Amino acid sequence: MIAPKIENRRHYREKMLAEVSYKDHKNQSFGGCTTKDISECGVCIQIKEFFALGAFLDLQFKLPLSATMFYVQGRVMRINKMAYGDRWEVGLEIVNSAEYVRLVKKYIAFRNTSS
């Protein structure tokens, strides 16, 4: 029997599909991608470009409960090649954004009460 995978995370993750625009600080590359999930301290994106651990990306996206786009900076904490296609799954820690934390808490609370 296979034991279930135990998540050892500080913050709950909520699945969320949203379009994201990004810009890489080091190489000045930019593009679009999608989110997989979010938490109070980070976001997981699915992207076609490889980024080194520690790289900083500027992100622009909109949470479903937010009327406006917002900008945050994320630091690559993990990156894994996806099993299909030429995409990468990138875990980003959101750096210094109280507004992001506030909006994500609101979004997660709403999703949990409407389920």
Helices and strands as residue ranges (DSSP letters): E 14-15, E 19-24, E 30-39, E 42-47, E 56-61, E 70-81, E 88-95, H 98-114
